Amino acid sequence: PPGFGGLASRFDLTKPVIAAVNGVAMGGGFEIVLACDIAVASANAVFALPEPRVGLAALAGGIQRLPHDIGLKRAMGMMLTGRRVTAKEAADLGIINEVVEDDALGAAKKWAAEILACSPMSVRATKEAGLRGLSAPVRNGLFECWDYPAMIEMLGSEDAAEGPRAFAEKRIPLWKAR
């Protein structure tokens, strides 16, 4: 099931997902942000899991993702009180990647453009290894990632040869995603 907002229960997305927040991201909206790979926010944005203030709990992944992202003590401080954090504090905590004055969508598009400049196969393999590595010790992940499906596909691809060749020839790579 895709979960809240079509994202909160998705753990199989191979493409990067970027959130652009311009305003309030509370409850389910914040849980969607937490489910994204990259998040940017306008300076006026605020974030919270206010469910305990109304007798509920953040059941679309917020309770699990926030401690994982920012550490247990800081997350409990937010989750047990429903405390709001500003965009600046969210960036300081590592919840979002960038704070912009007003054009969060424009900033998200810049992040997307930077990703699009990379090999799609490398992006997919990196995302898979990064996410799978969260549940394993670094030592294990370092060796196991070579056997992940997207990594095997990337290492045997035309793109894996094109990247170093383009670098040596001082030109922009022509990715084929194969």
N, C-alpha and C positions, 0 to 999 in steps of 0.2 A: 504493500500500500504506500502511496506517495506521502501520506501524512499531511499535516497542516500546511496550507499554502502550496501543496504539491512538492514540498522539499523536506520538511522536518523529519520524515521517516525514510528518506532516500539515502542509502549508503552505497549505492551502486553507480552513481553518476561518474562517468569517465571524463566529462568535459568540465572545465572550471566554471564555477558559479560565483558571480560578483553581485553584492548588494550595494545599492545606492540609497542612503537614508537622508531624507530632507524633512525633519520634523520629529515626530514621536514614534519610537519603536518600543512598544511595551507589550508584555504578554506574548501572544502568538507572533506578533510582528518582530519582536526581539528574538524569538526562537527561530524564525526564518533567517534572520541575520546570522545567528550562531551556526546555522546549517550551511552557510555559504563559505567558500574558500577564501574570498577576499571581501572586505567591506570598507566602503568609504562613506563619510557622513558630512553634511553641512554643519557649520559651527553651532547652529541652533538645535541640533538633534539631541534627544535625550533617550536613554535606554533604561529599561527596568523589567523585572519579573514581579509584578505587583499582586499576583494571585493570592498570597497569604492574607492580604488586606481585605479580600472579599471571600475568604473561606475556601479557597481553591489551591491548586498547586500547578506549576508549569509542567504539564504532562506531554508536551510535544517536543521533548528533548532538552529543554532549557536546564532542567535539574541535572542532567548528565553532562551536557556540553560545557556549561559555564565553569564548573570546577575543573574540568579538563583543560579549558582554555586559560584560566587565570589563577588557578590554585584554589584549594579548598577553603582556606580562611577568608580570602577576599570574596569568593563566590557565596559562601554562607552569609557573609555580611550583607550582600545584596539580596540573596534569595529569602532569608529568614525575616527580613524587614520590608521587602518590596522597594527598597531605596532606589531612587533614580540617580543615574550618573550622566554627566554632560558628555558631549562628544569628545572634549579634550581629555576628560578622565577615562572615557572608554578607550581612547587611543593609548593613554599611559598604561592602562591595564592590559592592553594587547587584544582588546575585543575588536577594534577596527584598525585598518591599515593607515588611513589618512583622513585628516579633517581639512575641509575646504571652506572658504567663506560662504559660497552660495550655490555653486553648481555641482552637486554631488553626482548627478547623472553624467555630466561631462567628465568628471574625474574617473568615474567607473569606466567610461568609454576609453579613456587613456590607458587604464590598466588592461582593458581588453585588447587594445591595439598592441601593447607590449607583449602580451601573451601570443597574439596572432603572428608576431614576428618570429616566434620560435617554432620549432618542428612540432606539429600536432602529435606525432608519435612520442616525442620526448616529453611533452606536457602530460600526456595520458600516463606514460610510464612513471613519471615523477609524482603525479598525484596518487597513483596506486601505491607506490612504494612509501610515500609520505604518510598516507592514511593507515596502511597496514603496519608501518613501523611504530605507530603510536601504541600498539598493544604488545610490542615485543621489546626486549632489551636491545640497545643499540648494537651490541656485538652480534646478536642473532640477525637483526634486520640487515646489517651490513653484508652478510653472506647470503641470506635468504632472498633478498631483493633480486638477485640475478636470475632466480627461478620464477619470478612473478610473470604471469602471462603477457602483460603489456610491455614489460622489460625485455622479454625474449623476442617479442615481435619487433620492438624498436631496434634492438641490437642487430637483428638480421635484416634491417630495412635498407632501402635505397637512401633514405634520409640520413641514416647513420654514416653513410659514405659521403653524402653531399655536404653535410655540415663542415667536417674537417677540410674537405676539398675547397669549398667556398672560402673558408678562413685562410687557407694557404694562398689562394688566388686573390685575396683581398676584395671579395665581392659578396653581395647579399646572396644567401642560399635560396635555391628554388625548391621549396618543400613539395613533395608529392604525396605525402602521407601513405607511403608504401615502401 
